[in-house]
Amino acid sequence: MKQSELDFINTLRQSSRYIEQHRGKTCVIYLPGDLMLASDSFKQLTQDIGLLHHLGLKMVLVMGAAPQINAALTDQNIPWQHHQQFRITTTEMVTVFQQAIGMVRSQIEAVFSQATNQQSTPLTLISGNWVIAQPKGVIDGVDFQHTGTLRKINHQAISTSLEGGQIVLLTPLAYSLTGEVFNLNTLEQACEVAKSIQADKLMIFGHSEQMKNLPKQMSITELNRTIKHAENEEQARFLTQISKTNFHVKRVHLMDQNEPDALLQELFTRDGYGTLIFSDRYHQLRPATIEDVGGILDMITPLESQGVLAKRSRERLELEIHNFIVIERDQHIIGCAALYPIAKGIGELACLTVHPSYQGQHLGHELLKAIEQKAQQAQMKQLFLLTTHTHHWFIEHGFMLTTVEALPSQRLSLYNSQRQSKVLLKSLI
Ligand SMILES: CC(C)(COP(=O)(O)OP(=O)(O)OC[C@H]1O[C@@H](n2cnc3c(N)ncnc32)[C@H](O)[C@@H]1OP(=O)(O)O)[C@@H](O)C(=O)NCCC(=O)NCCS
């Protein structure tokens, strides 16, 4: 079998658990209007959304249309103004908005019809007056006129459509109870809808400034810290809006809009592609301090007795604590790992442990990623590790078995031949 075919089979195997996990889950996807400008990749994205639908995800699409609205206003020589980053929507603009957004909706419906014409059950998109708006009002003496904010959402109607197997499509237009038309910020709308229908996932495409240097994962606490140290104002606003979903949406995925393929990668691969913000795991991964020694010992001592980990005295652990990282949850240490420099550009990963009550939640994987990141920051190019029981887990995480002799001489002289540990190596380049 060719390597490409084996790769395909392995990828399919790895994704099967995610297919199972996501079935029946509700997912809100925010699609900025810019995505539609690249027609080929947008077509591919709609096919991917169709695939998700067929895999049993219930989907709400919230479509932005800023570039299309800008173009329509420019065409008609209608200037526009912003205040506090929100566009002021005058009465004159409303018809242009309705036309531009009507056009966007029609284009999306056309692309979806084309994207799914090969399938036996074509996808149906459905829109409706499910979002009730109210005027944003007068702020700093500036009247926002037809720029609105979200007042309430008919989440039952949305849920009924989802249960009926339809994909719900929301646009920036919403209506007040007095029958007026309002232009809403679609990112805000996506976040509020996700909250209101208690979506399992909110998937957001952002542009490169908004995504700049974001980590792979953040807890809600880390998100709030990132907002304070944001790379730019745009990013701070973007993340602040997302932080309002708080603990209502379990997982928010942020992806770069220049990489629409990220949608599938984010959902069906272990490492994902963009940034995951989670509220269903309230733990913190951080460098260990001397106060953590007791907690680490409580966790590793039983494994030392079983011969799974090499023995470490309290004194040695205290001396080496700066090499450790820990995962803390509710003031308990539930995971740890250490990185030892052993030669120039070479490190050793040791003592990777997750408390038995928390195993199987990818915390081991999270610790490993953090150690690899730490090693890369220290300019290490290779990571060794010695293990007696866990080599398969490490092989699944990119390590390769090697010989004891491959160890750098400094480490080879300390190798305990009684333990007969297997030696594994991972290149970090
Ligand atoms: C190895 C360890 C850190 C993994 O932690 P974790 O948080 O459970 O890891 P993840 O959630 O990322 O991965 C869980 C998967 O690894 C598998 N796994 C756990 N231990 C394994 C082992 N010894 N060999 C192969 N696979 C193993 C689990 O079955 C699970 O598989 P699944 O996802 O198909 O259900 C944890 O099992 C542990 O603390 N083991 C004891 C300490 C140890 O051996 N450390 C390594 C020496 S440095």
The ligand as an SDF file (V2000), in Angstrom:
LIG
                    3D

 48 50  0  0  0  0  0  0  0  0999 V2000
    0.6360    8.3100   30.1450 C   0  0  0  0  0  0  0  0  0  0  0  0
   -0.2740    9.3150   30.8360 C   0  0  0  0  0  0  0  0  0  0  0  0
    0.5280   10.5260   31.2690 C   0  0  0  0  0  0  0  0  0  0  0  0
   -1.3640    9.7310   29.8270 C   0  0  0  0  0  0  0  0  0  0  0  0
   -2.1940   10.7000   30.4390 O   0  0  0  0  0  0  0  0  0  0  0  0
   -3.6840   10.9980   29.9420 P   0  0  0  0  0  0  0  0  0  0  0  0
   -4.0830   12.3460   30.4000 O   0  0  0  0  0  0  0  0  0  0  0  0
   -4.5630    9.8520   30.3030 O   0  0  0  0  0  0  0  0  0  0  0  0
   -3.4400   11.0100   28.3710 O   0  0  0  0  0  0  0  0  0  0  0  0
   -4.4050   11.3840   27.2150 P   0  0  0  0  0  0  0  0  0  0  0  0
   -5.7800   11.6630   27.6940 O   0  0  0  0  0  0  0  0  0  0  0  0
   -3.7280   12.4440   26.3910 O   0  0  0  0  0  0  0  0  0  0  0  0
   -4.3940   10.0020   26.4000 O   0  0  0  0  0  0  0  0  0  0  0  0
   -5.2050    8.9250   26.8640 C   0  0  0  0  0  0  0  0  0  0  0  0
   -5.0000    7.7330   25.9270 C   0  0  0  0  0  0  0  0  0  0  0  0
   -3.7210    7.1490   26.2070 O   0  0  0  0  0  0  0  0  0  0  0  0
   -3.9050    5.7470   26.4260 C   0  0  0  0  0  0  0  0  0  0  0  0
   -2.8800    5.2730   27.3380 N   0  0  0  0  0  0  0  0  0  0  0  0
   -2.7310    5.5270   28.6690 C   0  0  0  0  0  0  0  0  0  0  0  0
   -1.6480    4.8630   29.1470 N   0  0  0  0  0  0  0  0  0  0  0  0
   -1.1240    4.2010   28.1150 C   0  0  0  0  0  0  0  0  0  0  0  0
    0.0030    3.3110   27.9720 C   0  0  0  0  0  0  0  0  0  0  0  0
    0.7710    2.9780   28.9990 N   0  0  0  0  0  0  0  0  0  0  0  0
    0.2520    2.8210   26.7500 N   0  0  0  0  0  0  0  0  0  0  0  0
   -0.5160    3.1330   25.6830 C   0  0  0  0  0  0  0  0  0  0  0  0
   -1.5920    3.9560   25.7530 N   0  0  0  0  0  0  0  0  0  0  0  0
   -1.8860    4.4610   26.9530 C   0  0  0  0  0  0  0  0  0  0  0  0
   -5.2950    5.6440   27.0300 C   0  0  0  0  0  0  0  0  0  0  0  0
   -5.8200    4.3510   26.8700 O   0  0  0  0  0  0  0  0  0  0  0  0
   -6.0580    6.6770   26.2020 C   0  0  0  0  0  0  0  0  0  0  0  0
   -6.3930    6.1210   24.9600 O   0  0  0  0  0  0  0  0  0  0  0  0
   -7.7390    6.5620   24.1790 P   0  0  0  0  0  0  0  0  0  0  0  0
   -7.6140    8.0550   23.9890 O   0  0  0  0  0  0  0  0  0  0  0  0
   -7.6710    5.7850   22.9050 O   0  0  0  0  0  0  0  0  0  0  0  0
   -8.8530    6.2250   25.0710 O   0  0  0  0  0  0  0  0  0  0  0  0
   -0.9870    8.6820   32.0450 C   0  0  0  0  0  0  0  0  0  0  0  0
   -1.5980    7.4850   31.6330 O   0  0  0  0  0  0  0  0  0  0  0  0
   -0.0850    8.4020   33.2240 C   0  0  0  0  0  0  0  0  0  0  0  0
    0.0500    9.2380   34.1080 O   0  0  0  0  0  0  0  0  0  0  0  0
    0.5210    7.2120   33.2590 N   0  0  0  0  0  0  0  0  0  0  0  0
    1.3800    6.8410   34.3700 C   0  0  0  0  0  0  0  0  0  0  0  0
    2.7040    7.5820   34.3580 C   0  0  0  0  0  0  0  0  0  0  0  0
    3.5870    7.2300   33.1850 C   0  0  0  0  0  0  0  0  0  0  0  0
    3.6410    6.1100   32.7230 O   0  0  0  0  0  0  0  0  0  0  0  0
    4.3130    8.2310   32.6850 N   0  0  0  0  0  0  0  0  0  0  0  0
    5.2560    8.1230   31.5940 C   0  0  0  0  0  0  0  0  0  0  0  0
    6.6460    7.9740   32.1150 C   0  0  0  0  0  0  0  0  0  0  0  0
    7.5800    9.4220   31.7610 S   0  0  0  0  0  0  0  0  0  0  0  0
  1  2  1  0
  2  3  1  0
  2  4  1  0
  2 36  1  0
  4  5  1  0
  5  6  1  0
  6  7  2  0
  6  8  1  0
  6  9  1  0
  9 10  1  0
 10 11  2  0
 10 12  1  0
 10 13  1  0
 13 14  1  0
 14 15  1  0
 15 16  1  0
 15 30  1  0
 16 17  1  0
 17 18  1  0
 17 28  1  0
 18 19  1  0
 18 27  1  0
 19 20  2  0
 20 21  1  0
 21 22  1  0
 21 27  2  0
 22 23  1  0
 22 24  2  0
 24 25  1  0
 25 26  2  0
 26 27  1  0
 28 29  1  0
 28 30  1  0
 30 31  1  0
 31 32  1  0
 32 33  2  0
 32 34  1  0
 32 35  1  0
 36 37  1  0
 36 38  1  0
 38 39  2  0
 38 40  1  0
 40 41  1  0
 41 42  1  0
 42 43  1  0
 43 44  2  0
 43 45  1  0
 45 46  1  0
 46 47  1  0
 47 48  1  0
M  END
$$$$
